[in-house]
Amino acid sequence: MIDPKKRRTPGSRPVMHDSLQSTSSSEAQSQSFSSQVHRIINSRIEEETNSSASRDVEVDAYEQNSPVRRVRKNKNNKLTAMLQVRNEQGRYLEEVLQNLSEFVDEIVIVDDASTDGTPEICRAFPKVVRLDVLEKPLFAEEWRLRNTLWQAAVSTDPDWLLSVDADELYSAEAKKAMRKLIDQDYADWFAFRFYDMWGCRTHYREDELWSMHKRHTASLVRYMPGYPYFYPQQNHHVPRLPASCTVLPGVCTELKVQHLGWAGSLEDRVRKYLRYKRIDPHGEWGNPAQYESILDPEPRLLPWKEES
C-alpha cells in the first residue's frame, strides 16, 4: 500500500494541483512554490521566535524552535473532508458525499453561489457539519475560494483534512487504509494516484497530456494550529492543499482515486472546454494544448482496475 521509498523529505514534493497542467508547467510551479514556501516559513519563524541569534531555520530547526503547536497523535484522529461545490445537482455530488460518509468523521462544504439544488443535497447528509453558501461566486478567483474553504474547515478543529472535489471517488482500498494513514506520528501528508475517467467509468485517459495517475497528488494533510498555511494567488488550477504543506514530511501511496470530471457525455466535456477557454484564454494558469486535447475524437483509453 505505502512504498517506504516514496516517503518525501523537505525539498521534494508531490503534485498538489489538478490535472490540467503540462509536466513542464508542473515542475516550474513546484520550484516556484518551494522557494516561496521556504521564504515565508523562514520569515515567520524569525518573527515569531523574536530571536536575534543567528541560527539555522530549515525544517529541523523549525521542529525544535517554532512556537507552532505540533499535534501528532497516533490514535483517535478526527478526519474531516472539505469540498467546494457549485451547481452539482444531477452530477456526482450525492455519490461523492455517500462515498465520503463511509470513512470520514465530518464534512465541511463551501457552496460557491449555486443556483440549483446543490445546498439541499449537502444538507441531506448527516456528516456535513458546516455548509457555507456564498452569495457571490468566487470561481474566477479560485485561490480565494480555496482559502475560504480552508478557513471554514479548520474552524471545526480537525486533526486531518481531506481535500475532495465534487467528482472524485476514493477506491475501496483507499477507504479501508485511511484510518491507518492518519493514526501515526511520522507523516504530515499523503498523496494518491488520481485517474481521469474518460467518457465512462470503465476506462481512463492516458497520453502525453493526460497522465495525472502517473504522478502523486497530495490531498490528505495533518492540521497543525499555528502553522503558516497559504495558497498561491492564482485564479485557476490552484493547489488543493496550501503550498506550505510541501516542506512537511509526507508519503506517496499507490492508493487510487477516480476523477469523474471527464466521465460524462461529449456535450459535458465541450461545456468544460468552453469554460476553461473563457477563464484562461491565454493559458496563463494551465496548458493550452491540453485544453484543446479535450476535444480529441479518439483519445487513448486504458481499462480501469479498482485494486492496485
N, C-alpha and C positions, 0 to 999 in steps of 0.2 A: 504493500500500500504506500508506504513512505520510503523513499530511497535516501539513506543517510548521505550519500554522495551529493545529493541535491540540496543539502542544507546550505542556506545562504549566510554569508558574513557581511558586515557593513561594507558598502562599496560596490557590491554586486546586487542586482535587483531583478525581480520578475516583471512581466508586463503588468501594469496596473490600469491601463486604458482599454478602450474597446477595440473591436476588430478592424475598424475602418481606417487603418493606417498601414503604410508600407513598412517593410523591415528597416529600411534606412531611416525613415522618419521616426520609427520607434526607438532606434538606437540613439539618434540625435537628441530626442526628448529625454531619454534615460540619462544621458550625460548632463543635460541641462538641469533636470530635476535633481540629480545627485549633488551637483555643485551648489544649487540653490538651497537644498536641504541642509547641507553641511554649514553653509554660511549663516543661515537663520538660527540653526540649533546652537552653533558655537557662540553666536552673538547673545542668544537667550541665556546660555549658561553663564557667560561672563557678567551679564547684567544681574541675573537673579542671585548669584552667589556673592556679588559685591566684593570680589576678591581682587586685590591689587597685585597679588603674587603671580609671577609667570608660571604657567602650568600647561600641561597637555589637555586639550579639550576635545579629544577624539572620543569615541564611544566608550572605551574602557574607563576613562576619567569621568565621563558622564555618569556611568553606573555608580561610581563611588561618591561623587561630589554634588550631583544635581539635587535640587530640592523637590524634584518631581516625586510624587508618591507612587512608587512602583508596586503594583499588586500582581503577584504571580502565584495564584492559587493552583494547586494540583487536584482540587476536587470542588464540587458544588459550585461550579461556574455557571452564571446565567448567560445564555446565548440569545441575543436579540438580532432579528433580521430587520434591515431597513430598506425601504423601496421608495422611489419617486415614480409617480404614475400620472398619466394624462390620457383621458378618453380611451380607456381599455375595455369598455363594455363590448362583449361579443368576440373578444380575442382570447388571451390566455390567462388573464388575471385570476379568475376563480381557481383554475387548476394550479397555478403557481402558489397561491395562498394555501390551498389544501396540501400541496407538497411540503411547504414550509411548516405548516402546523403539525406535521408528523415528527419533526425533530428539533424545532426551536422552542424557546420558552416564551418569547414575546415578539411582536411585530410592530414596527413603527413605520408610518407611511406619511409622505407629503404628497398631496394631490395638487398638481400644477394647473389649477383652474379648469378642471374638466367641465365639459358642457353636456355630458351624458350621465349615465347612472353609475359611474365608477365609485364615487364615495359610498353609495349604498352597498355595493359589492363588498367593499372593505369592511364596513360596519357589521356585516353578517358573520365575520369570523371572530370568535371569542379571543383569540390570541393577539388581535390588533388592540394594543393598549393605548396607542396615541395615533390620531389621524388629524393632520393639519391640512385644511383646504385653503389654498391661496386664492385671493380674489383676482389677481392679475398674474398671468403666466410668466415664468422665468426661463422658459426653454431657450430663448435667444441668448441668455446669459447663463449657460449651464453651470459654470463654476459657482454662481450664487445659489443655484438650485441645489447643487451637491452640498454646499456649506449649510444651507438651511436644513436639509435632511440630517446632516451630521449633528448639528446642534440639537435638533429635536430628539434624535436617538440617544445622545449622551445624557440628556436630561432625565432619562429613565433609569440611570445608574446601572448600565450593563457591565458585564465582565468581558464579554466578547461581542463583536459586531460582525454580522454577515451582510455584505452589500450585494443586493439582488436586484436585477431588472425584472420588469413585469412579464418577461417572455423567457425565463430561464428555469429549467427543472434540474434539480440535483439527482444524480443516479441513486439507485438503491444502495449501492456500495458506499457512496459518499455520505448518504444519510446515516448509515449504520456506523461509519467511522467518526462522525462529527464529535460525539462526546469524548472519545479518546483524544482527538486533536486538541480540544480546549482544556481538558483536565490534565495539564502538565505545566512545568515551570521552566522550560528551556527555549521555547519559540514564541514569538510575538505575532507572527502572521503565517498563514498557509495559502498556497496557491494551487490552482486546479487547472485541468485541461478543458477548455471550452470548445464545443463543436458547433459550427454553423450549419444547422439543418437546412436543406435547400429544397423548397417546393413540396416537401413531405417530411415525415418523421422517421423514415427508414433509411435515408441517405444524407450525408453531409458533403459539403463542398470542399475540395482540396485542389489548389493550384498555386501559382506563384504569388497571387494577390490575396488568396484566402487560405491562410494556414495558421489561424489562431490556435488550433488544437496542438500544433507542434511546439508552441511555447507554453509558458505557465502564466496564468493570470491570478494575481492575489486578490481575494475577495473576503477573506476571514482575518480579523485583526483583534488583538487584545486591546482593551481600552484602559489607559493609564491616566488618571486625573493629573492635570498639570503639564502633561507632555505637550510640546508645541505642534499641534496638528494644523495643517493648512493645505489648501488646494491651489494649484496654479490658476491664474486668471485667464482662462480660455473660454471662449463662447461655445465651443463644440468639442466632442470627444475628450471630455475631462476624465481624469482618472477616477475610478470608482472608490478608491481609498485615498486619504490625504497623502501627498507626495512625501511628507516627512516620515511616513512609516518605513520607507525604503532602507533607512540606516539601521533599523532594528533587526535582530536575528530572526530568521524565518525558515520555512521548509517548503519545498516544491513537492507536491504529491502527484500521483498518476490517477487520482480520482477524477471522474468525468462529470461535466455539466452540459446539458443540451441547451443550445441557444435557438429558440424557435422564431426569432425575429424575421427570418427569411424562409420559413417553412410554409407560408401561406400561398395564396394564388399569385399568378403573374401580375394581376392588377394591383395586388397589395405591394409587391416589390416595386412596381412602377411608381406607386404613390410615395414610397420611401425614397426612391431615387430622386424624384422631383423635389422632395423636402430637403434632402441633402444638398442638391444643387442650388436651392433657394437660400439655404442658410450659409453655405460655404461655396459660393460660386467660383472662387479663385483657388480653392484648395489650400486655404490658409491653415486649416485645422486637420485636414485629412489628405488622402491621396486621390487626386482627380482620376487617375487611371482605374483605381478601384471603384470609384463612383460609376464610371462608365461600364465597368465589367458587371455591374448589377444586371444589365440588360443582355448579357451574353445568352444567345439562344440555346447553346449546348455546353453548359459548364461541366467540368469533370466532377462526378459524384462518386462517393465510396459508401458502401453499406455501413450502417451504424450498428455497433455492438455495445450492449449495455455494460457488460463487465470488461475489466482490463484484461 
